[in-house]
């Protein structure tokens, strides 16, 4: 069985050798992940095979995709305590309403919305389509998908109006590819405005001027002088929004990510969804199992790091301002609290927004983020990047 798994990894362009494959087999024979009498869990085998077969973390995303493609039916963890039957959410028609009808639909406040959802789950016993009350599809109820409500909870399905204040589903995201070839060098050129060169480490580069001077002072006898290689010494902490509305900007963010990795030797990056809360992650496929507490990140990286957020800041304002506002779990503290802690810990910070600057004034959440960022939000354009780098280099 594992022979086919090996060839699946090779087909996914992973640099897996026969020696590494044999190492995995030896580890299994030695019961590294459990006694021979018991089958190891899929998580145990995942970690063991990744440890044996993948030698560079930049290949983790390719490995995860190949692993998931080969071992279909891998169990996923979920935080939801109550299932909404899929039959209730079967999509038949998209709700089409006139502007007048949309204006007549009333919004609920956050507390009222959450309490009403709890009551609906207790009362409803069957699938419902259309209407303005029950969980279902194609209506004006604030609970379900495929219909219209100016402020509700989307349950399953794809978003359409981008007006949901919470989303009831577990979603998976894909890591940004840091090997993406840039279509233009402009992004790299813009990033080079944030530079602080230093020579550190072992001397491995010829110092021509000092060699000539020393040789002349040594009566012509060659006296070679070496110096450490010159590197950009700027440290960058990159936090990137992923999933949801950010799917529209994947190509541009991957170009930015590739350029950042090429330009900055001292780079640490993490992912978040919509807003930063009490934890971040580095691997989107393992984000429920490999969490990095935000407090630990603040304590680990010194204030000399330049903090860069990348995200469209497009979400419900509740996700920023309300405890429990996250679309994925009930966060104890509002996202605004964590954004303030991060910007206080790292005085040099900026937010890069891939959304066109012309639409910022129409998105309430963008206005909120701009205020929290002290208006240090810049568009993902050549001029925007240059302005952001110039501001952080002062």
C-alpha positions in Angstrom: 0.0 0.0 0.0 2.8 2.5 0.9 4.5 1.9 -2.4 1.6 3.7 -4.1 1.7 6.4 -1.5 5.4 6.9 -2.3 4.6 7.3 -6.0 1.8 9.7 -5.2 4.2 11.9 -3.4 6.6 11.8 -6.3 3.8 12.7 -8.7 3.1 15.7 -6.5 6.7 16.9 -7.3 7.9 16.2 -3.7 11.7 15.5 -3.5 11.2 12.1 -1.8 13.9 9.6 -2.2 13.9 5.8 -1.8 16.2 6.1 1.3 13.6 8.3 3.0 10.8 5.9 2.1 12.8 3.0 3.6 13.3 5.1 6.7 9.5 5.4 7.0 9.1 1.6 6.6 11.8 1.0 9.3 10.0 3.3 11.7 6.7 1.5 11.2 8.4 -1.9 11.7 10.0 -0.6 14.9 6.5 0.5 16.2 7.5 4.1 16.5 3.9 5.3 16.5 2.4 2.5 18.5 2.6 -1.2 19.4 2.3 -3.8 16.6 -0.9 -5.1 18.1 -2.7 -1.8 17.7 -3.3 0.3 14.6 -1.8 3.8 14.8 -4.1 6.7 14.4 -4.1 8.7 11.1 -2.6 11.7 12.9 0.3 9.5 14.3 1.0 8.2 10.8 0.7 11.7 9.3 3.4 13.1 11.6 5.7 10.1 11.3 5.5 10.1 7.5 6.0 13.9 7.3 9.0 13.6 9.6 10.6 10.8 7.5 9.8 12.0 4.0 9.8 15.9 4.1 13.0 17.6 4.8 12.0 21.2 4.2 8.9 22.9 5.6 8.2 24.7 2.3 7.0 21.3 1.0 4.5 20.8 3.8 1.6 22.1 1.7 2.4 19.8 -1.2 2.7 16.9 1.2 -0.6 17.7 2.8 -2.4 17.8 -0.5 -0.9 14.5 -1.6 -1.6 12.9 1.7 -5.2 13.9 1.6 -5.6 12.8 -2.0 -4.2 9.3 -1.2 -5.8 8.7 2.2 -9.4 9.7 1.4 -11.8 10.0 4.3 -9.3 11.4 6.8 -11.3 12.4 9.9 -11.5 16.2 10.5 -11.9 17.8 13.9 -14.8 20.0 14.5 -15.7 22.5 17.2 -19.5 22.4 16.5 -21.6 20.9 19.3 -24.8 20.4 17.2 -25.3 19.3 13.7 -27.6 21.0 11.2 -28.9 18.3 8.9 -27.6 18.7 5.4 -31.0 18.1 3.9 -32.1 21.4 5.5 -29.5 23.2 3.4 -30.1 21.6 0.0 -29.9 24.5 -2.5 -32.6 24.8 -5.1 -33.1 28.5 -5.8 -31.2 31.7 -5.1 -33.5 34.2 -3.5 -34.0 37.2 -5.7 -35.5 40.3 -4.1 -36.1 43.8 -5.3 -34.2 46.7 -3.5 -37.5 47.7 -1.8 -38.0 44.2 -0.5 -34.4 44.0 0.8 -34.8 47.4 2.6 -37.9 46.1 4.3 -36.1 43.1 6.0 -35.1 44.0 9.5 -31.6 43.4 11.0 -31.1 41.8 14.4 -28.6 42.8 17.0 -25.8 40.3 17.9 -27.3 39.1 21.2 -30.8 38.8 19.6 -29.4 36.9 16.6 -27.5 34.3 18.7 -30.4 33.8 21.0 -32.9 33.4 18.1 -30.6 30.8 16.5 -30.6 28.8 19.7 -34.4 28.8 19.8 -34.7 27.8 16.2 -32.4 24.8 16.7 -34.6 23.7 19.6 -37.9 24.1 17.7 -37.1 23.1 14.1 -37.5 19.4 13.3 -37.4 19.2 9.5 -35.9 20.8 6.4 -37.3 24.2 5.3 -37.0 26.1 2.0 -38.0 29.8 1.6 -39.7 31.8 4.3 -38.4 34.3 6.9 -38.1 32.2 10.1 -36.7 28.7 9.9 -33.1 27.5 9.1 -33.1 26.7 5.4 -32.4 28.0 1.9 -33.7 30.6 -0.5 -35.6 32.7 2.0 -35.2 35.9 4.0 -34.5 34.1 7.3 -31.2 35.2 9.0 -30.2 31.5 9.3 -29.2 29.3 6.3 -27.9 30.0 2.9 -28.9 30.9 -0.7 -31.4 33.6 0.4 -31.0 37.2 1.5 -30.8 38.9 4.8 -28.8 42.1 5.6 -27.3 40.5 8.7 -27.5 36.8 9.6 -25.6 33.6 10.2 -24.7 31.6 7.1 -25.0 27.9 7.7 -23.2 25.8 5.0 -23.0 26.7 1.4 -21.0 29.5 -0.3 -21.3 33.1 0.6 -23.0 35.5 -1.8 -24.0 38.8 -0.3 -21.0 39.0 2.2 -23.3 40.2 4.9 -23.1 37.2 7.4 -21.9 38.1 10.8 -21.0 34.4 11.6 -20.6 31.3 9.6 -21.6 27.8 10.8 -19.2 25.4 9.1 -15.7 24.0 9.3 -13.6 25.2 6.4 -10.2 24.3 5.1 -7.8 26.7 3.6 -4.7 26.3 1.4 -1.3 27.7 2.3 0.0 30.5 0.1 2.7 29.2 -2.2 6.0 30.9 -1.5 7.7 29.5 -4.6 5.3 31.4 -6.9 7.2 33.0 -9.8 6.6 36.7 -10.0 5.2 38.2 -13.2 7.0 41.4 -12.4 10.0 42.6 -10.3 8.1 45.6 -9.1 7.0 44.1 -5.8 10.6 43.2 -5.0 11.8 46.6 -5.9 9.1 48.2 -3.6 10.1 45.9 -0.7 13.7 47.0 -1.0 12.9 50.3 0.5 12.8 48.5 3.8 16.5 47.7 4.1 19.1 47.8 6.8 22.3 46.0 5.8 24.7 44.4 8.1 27.6 41.9 7.9 27.1 39.1 10.4 28.3 35.5 10.7 31.5 33.8 9.5 33.8 35.6 7.0 33.2 34.0 3.6 33.4 37.0 1.2 36.5 38.6 -0.2 37.1 42.1 1.1 38.9 43.5 -2.0 39.7 47.0 -0.6 41.1 45.7 2.7 43.1 43.0 0.8 44.8 45.6 -1.5 45.5 47.8 1.5 47.0 45.0 3.6 49.0 43.6 0.7 50.5 47.0 0.1 51.4 47.4 3.7 52.9 43.9 3.7 55.6 44.9 1.1 53.7 43.3 -1.7 53.1 39.9 -0.1 49.5 38.8 -0.7 47.4 39.3 2.5 43.8 38.1 1.8 41.1 39.6 4.0 37.6 38.2 4.3 34.4 39.6 5.6 30.9 38.1 6.3 28.4 38.4 3.5 26.3 41.5 3.5 22.6 40.8 4.3 19.5 42.8 4.8 19.2 42.7 8.6 15.5 43.8 8.8 13.3 41.4 10.7 9.8 40.9 9.5 6.7 39.3 11.2 4.2 38.7 8.5 0.5 37.8 9.4 -1.6 36.8 6.4 -5.4 36.5 6.2 -6.5 33.3 4.4 -9.7 31.9 3.2 -13.2 33.4 2.6 -13.1 36.6 0.7 -9.3 36.4 0.5 -9.7 33.6 -2.1 -10.3 36.3 -4.7 -6.7 37.7 -4.1 -4.7 34.4 -3.9 -2.5 35.1 -6.9 -1.5 38.6 -5.8 -0.8 37.6 -2.2 1.3 34.6 -3.4 3.4 37.1 -5.5 3.8 39.3 -2.4 4.6 36.3 -0.2 7.3 35.1 -2.7 8.9 38.5 -2.9 8.9 38.9 0.9 10.6 35.5 1.3 13.2 36.4 -1.3 14.0 39.9 0.2 14.0 39.3 3.9 16.4 36.7 5.5 14.8 37.2 9.0 11.2 36.4 8.2 8.5 34.8 10.4 5.0 34.3 9.0 1.7 33.1 10.3 -1.9 32.8 9.1 -5.2 34.1 10.5 -8.8 34.2 9.2 -10.5 37.6 8.9 -9.2 39.0 12.2 -6.4 38.0 14.7 -7.6 36.3 17.9 -5.8 34.3 20.6 -4.0 31.9 18.2 -2.4 31.8 14.8 -1.1 29.0 12.6 1.6 28.2 10.0 0.0 25.2 8.2 -3.6 25.6 7.1 -4.2 21.9 6.7 -3.2 21.3 10.4 -4.5 24.5 11.8 -6.6 22.8 14.5 -3.7 20.6 15.6 -0.8 23.1 15.3 -1.9 26.3 16.9 0.5 29.1 18.0 -0.9 31.2 20.9 -0.7 34.9 20.0 0.7 35.7 23.4 3.6 33.3 22.8 4.4 35.0 19.5 4.4 38.5 21.1 6.7 37.2 23.8 9.0 35.3 21.4 9.7 38.0 18.8 11.2 41.3 20.0 9.9 44.7 19.2 12.6 45.2 16.5 10.5 43.1 14.2 8.5 45.0 11.6 4.9 43.8 11.7 3.0 43.5 8.4 -0.6 42.4 8.2 -2.0 41.2 4.8 -5.7 41.0 4.5 -8.8 42.5 2.9 -10.3 43.6 6.2 -13.7 42.6 4.8 -15.9 41.0 7.5 -18.7 41.7 9.9 -17.7 44.5 12.4 -18.8 42.0 15.1 -15.8 39.8 14.2 -13.5 42.7 15.3 -15.4 44.3 18.1 -17.4 41.5 19.8 -16.3 38.6 22.0 -17.6 35.5 20.3 -17.6 37.3 17.0 -15.3 34.9 15.2 -16.9 33.0 12.4 -15.2 29.8 13.5 -15.4 29.6 17.3 -16.4 31.6 20.3 -13.4 33.8 21.0 -13.2 35.0 24.6 -11.7 38.4 23.7 -12.6 40.7 20.8 -10.2 40.8 17.8 -9.7 44.5 18.4 -8.0 43.7 21.7 -5.5 41.4 20.0 -4.8 43.9 17.2 -4.1 46.6 19.8 -1.7 44.2 21.7 0.2 43.4 18.5 0.6 47.0 17.4 1.7 48.0 20.9 4.3 45.2 21.0 5.6 46.1 17.5 5.8 49.9 17.0 6.7 49.6 13.3 3.6 48.1 11.6 1.4 48.3 8.5 -1.7 46.7 7.0 -1.5 45.8 3.3 -5.0 45.5 1.8 -5.5 43.7 -1.6 -9.0 45.3 -2.0 -9.0 48.4 -4.3 -8.7 51.6 -2.2 -11.8 53.0 -3.9 -14.1 50.5 -2.1 -12.7 51.0 1.4 -15.1 53.8 2.3 -18.1 51.4 1.7 -16.9 48.7 4.0 -17.6 49.3 7.7 -15.1 46.7 8.8 -12.3 48.3 6.8 -13.0 51.6 8.6 -12.7 49.9 11.9 -9.4 48.2 11.0 -8.0 51.5 9.7 -8.7 53.2 13.0 -7.1 50.3 15.0 -4.1 50.5 12.6 -3.8 54.3 13.2 -4.6 54.7 9.5 -1.5 52.7 8.5 -3.4 50.8 5.8 -2.0 50.7 2.3 -3.3 49.1 -0.9 -1.5 46.2 -2.5 -0.1 48.3 -5.3 3.4 49.4 -6.2 2.9 52.8 -4.7 1.1 51.4 -1.7 4.0 49.0 -1.0 6.5 51.8 -1.4 4.6 54.0 1.0 4.3 51.2 3.6 8.0 50.3 3.4 9.1 54.0 3.5 6.9 54.6 6.6 8.3 51.5 8.4 11.9 52.4 7.6 11.8 55.7 9.4 
